[in-house]
């Protein structure tokens, strides 16, 4: 069961947080491996995010989200929190 702070989910998901949930990033995407490599490198370097290799948009890492302490509900690619 997820813990709520107000209406915010605060329980980390029971999955490998180096990989996004499939409903957030489809593994069939042509750029999936490049995205995962960018995320992994940012995580290894303790950075809060990386530039999406396809769009150039800033993407927060699972570490940045975990440090925030709750899910903001925006559908973030690397959200590490349990969703109901």
Residue pairs with C-beta under 8 A, 6 or more apart in sequence:
1 11
2 9
2 10
2 11
2 81
2 82
2 83
2 84
3 9
3 10
3 11
4 10
5 69
5 70
7 73
8 70
8 71
8 72
8 73
9 70
9 71
9 81
9 82
9 83
9 84
10 69
10 70
10 71
10 81
11 81
11 82
12 66
12 80
12 81
12 82
13 21
13 80
13 81
13 82
13 83
14 82
15 21
17 62
17 66
17 78
17 80
18 36
18 39
18 40
18 43
18 62
19 36
20 39
20 62
20 77
20 78
20 79
21 79
21 83
24 75
24 76
24 77
24 78
24 79
25 32
25 35
25 77
26 32
29 35
31 53
31 54
34 53
34 54
35 52
35 53
35 54
35 77
38 50
38 51
38 52
38 53
38 59
39 50
39 59
39 61
39 62
39 78
41 50
42 48
42 49
42 50
42 61
43 61
43 62
43 63
46 63
47 61
48 60
48 61
48 63
48 64
48 67
49 58
49 59
49 60
49 61
49 64
50 58
50 59
50 61
51 57
51 58
51 59
52 58
52 59
59 77
59 78
60 76
60 77
60 78
61 78
62 78
62 79
62 80
65 71
65 76
65 78
65 79
65 80
65 81
66 80
70 81
71 79
71 81
71 83
